[in-house]
């Protein structure tokens, strides 16, 4: 490796990562930077290229263009050195239905030539314990529920201590209880120093457990940074609760704030432009104009607004 | 490798196929035993007429019956399932992320299929010998060359034939492995492998194509009769091994070329 030595401070780094299937560009030149120790949310609507990117990170699919470094080493060139240090859950769990949960884990552990066979049973047991599947260890996976399979998939990623965990939609199919367990599991892993890369289309999930996030839309990376950085980019909103809507709008217009139609009979909402007057000044002006102010708030942009702004609304998702 | 065999032999499907193979000699033996008139020489599958005189021939007759279709069928299922089956289940991506290594996975998968070939032929041989011993007299065997050999020696010859048939199936297994790397639908790979084996035998039966015959992987399948002569005639054994080795090399290389660069999207 010459001048383009991948940074050791980054767990995942891609430059211009591109994947084309025929004429369709699934991933279009993305530059990911996942710092070590972060819980990194990889957000995007279904079909935005998240899983394809993950497949390339793990050496399952070849990139059409671009460079990838995982844990400071070039991929897929150093795949044999890198992958044993990476635990992964890719596009849902997959197991042999005719084997028990424990037998499935043993099988996948055997596939890793670096995994010691002497400690195998103990490690399988511990991984099952960690995801709360000890009671179902001997049961055939055919009889598992979707949530149990999901947990078994996470157990597989935890068979040996990992430096990086790549979890693709880890809470898919889990009930609220299971979702919370996964969140706390991710937090405890992060506390141990493991970098966790979580893909999801669920914002709330990312907001609750991640320190960093990146947003994909139609194959491109449209935003990346810490959660605070991402929130800050969005516009703050002003909310005024008052029965005197018309007067309030007039006063706000004086400050250069364009309030649209009232949200309800007594609630006004307006974007707060940067450099606008301080909130207390606005309140004072409202009161001086005889507006009966019953509520006043400046609301920071939620990540959801930001996400929708970046990726489109509902079914209008950019293809 | 052990893990691969565990997965293979913990499947009910594998046991069902072996059981079906074991049933063939039983069927033959029972049918011959129940028939009122002795089997006329030259009627039915080769060696059938000898069964009543010596139970050891049940295994050989059953082998002849199984080789054209039944054995390739089970091997098509196992070989076609190798990579496509893992892809179909989705476990392929987890094996590769483990990381199993693509070349290592191919080798282990092929070895697993080869072990199944051996298990399948041994099943026919053992089940045939057992049912033959149960229903018919056992004694010294008259070879095709007219010489007599004892029971012990004849068991050895049976094992030699099982070895010959196992080797015969290695070429087909390699073709199955290659086809299996082309698709994510295991049933498709299985069917295609079986079709290939049938087509090869049809081509082998057309006298107009006799220039092609020595190159067909099925050409020597039934030539194990040479192992029933005294002294042992190794020519067809050697030719067969060479041919199967060639198929293994070619289709092994094709499977390698395909699989090592393949995008795993299942």
Interface residues (C-beta under 8 A of the other chain):
Chain A: X55 X58 X59 X60 X61 X62 X79 X80 X83 X84 X86 X88 X90 X91 X92 X93 X94 X95 X96 X97 X98 X99 X103 X106 X107 X108 X109 X110 X111 X112 X113 X156
Chain B: X2 X3 X6 X7 X10 X11 X12 X89 X90 X91 X93 X94 X95 X96 X97 X98 X99 X100 X101 X104 X105 X261 X263 X264 X265
